[in-house]
Amino acid sequence: MSEPQSEDPMVAALLRERAGYVARGMDDRVAQVDEQLRLRGAEPPADDKTQAPASRSTPPKGRRARGPEQA
């Protein structure tokens, strides 16, 4: 992820926050951050969704299921 370019520290922080929300697929939060960017005179970047958010039903990569417990 590239560092947001802005002279205003608040706009730069909002752009970083927005990038995190886009990566996690939190569209409602992205819209809220876009609104705040517009209020500060900055144009929100175009959505660049490179990957779909991971399904919560699939286990994380590199994890194994727990084996049966032995007494």
N, C-alpha and C positions, 0 to 999 in steps of 0.2 A: 504494500500500500504506500503510495507516495504521500509526502507531507503536503497538507493544504497550503496554498499560497495566498496570503492576505496580509495587509499592513495592520488591520484591526485585529487585536488578539481575541476579541469575542467572536468575530466571524470565523477566524481560524479554528477556535474551539468548537463552534457549531458545525463546521465542515468535518472535523474529526469525529464528532458525535454522530453526524449523519452517515458517515462512511461505515461506522460500526453497526448502525441500525439497518443499512442496506445489506450488509454482509449477513446479518441474521434474519433478514426477511421481515422486519418489523415496519410494514408500510404505514401504519397509523402514526408511528413515532417519526418516520421520515417526513410525513406531511406536516407535522407540528414543527419540526426543525426548519423545513422549507419556509413556513410562515414567518418564523423568527428571522430567518435570513432576509426575506423580502422587507420586513419592517426595518432592518438595518441597512437597506439599500443594496444588498448583494443578491445576485441572481443565483439560485440553486443550480448545481450541476445536473446534467441529464442523468437519469438512472442508468447505471451500468451493471446490471445484474449478470454476473458471469456464471454463477451457479445457483441452482435451486437450494433452498434451505434443507438441511438434513431432516429426514423423518425421525420423529422421536421413538418410533417403534423399532428402528434398527439400532443394534448395539454399536457403540463407538469402535472404530478400527483399533485392532491390537488388543482387544479385550477377549477373554475367554469366559465361557459360562462356568459358574461355580460347580464343582463336583459334589457328589453326595457326601454328606458328613459321616464320619466314622466315629463310633462310640468308644 
